């Protein structure tokens, strides 16, 4: 039986993805309860019906949370596996603990891709200097060392160039497991965001193009300016990942496009994704509405994009002081731009504080407007 409003959806995590989810779910008449280790008034909590703020291993708080909700989802993946299993024992957790635990950890994620025969960069798993040396000699330089657990936005990564001293490089990973990946000389980075329902029905938003600065997503262009064959491959990869994980929920897959026209999976996010934020303003059903629909057992909505769009991230770097906002006039005065702020109390360098999306009759027009607004806001 699907969960209809006014059922209560439980959300693990309190960040901006939970916030945008809560806005959509409440608009449709659902109740939303957040369980987060962040203090009260976190981005998601500001729009939730109730917010439980406690460490993730607080059994009493978890019990209280579970007693208030009908179905549970997560807005980020770096959650203890024991918590996910405890949730799943009592209430439906979508996506499953297995899907989240697989994708939260680079080693498990890459081994899953290899096992399913899904295209990704060549890699080796390493746990000491000796295995690192062997991996680098097999894969060749350049390559990249990535921490197995809790890496994101390029954190916990080290590129191994021709002159990199491996003993030095290994110091940052000492005592941990890591994955060494062959360097992919990509021509562009793309991603696909989509949703898969309880009955296996899938709906993808299409293939978007991502530009990163300092390993953090900077700009998303949708649709991606790539050949149809690339879009097709990207969507097929997304579907293979979703089926391989028996996934239920909204999921993003980030990919590399090589100069030979191959598409390789880089990373899976078991949740809505920054590169899917444009869907709020440019698609019939956005990524958060899809998450709400499928975790409640409803079929995914129509994911079609109605207008070309460009999304630009707003990082704390452009805040004049931690609690002083920039002058938003360049976004607010633009008739086809939409500002989204995440309600974070203090800005810090590289912290994701918000984004804006600008629509255009063509991708080129949207991009031109986005770049003008970006420049007027002082984004480097
Ligand atoms: P990740 O945290 O794995 O998404 O990596 C952050 C960024 O580092 C990616 O968006 C790429 O720009 C770059 N990168 C990561 N892995 C590789 C690779 N194997 N080859 C080339 N670039 C990579």
Boltz pocket constraint, residues with backbone or C-beta under 6 A from the ligand:
constraints:
  - pocket:
      binder: B
      contacts: [[A, 121], [A, 144], [A, 151], [A, 152], [A, 153], [A, 154], [A, 155], [A, 181], [A, 182], [A, 183], [A, 184], [A, 185], [A, 186], [A, 189], [A, 212], [A, 215], [A, 254], [A, 266], [A, 267]]
      max_distance: 6.0
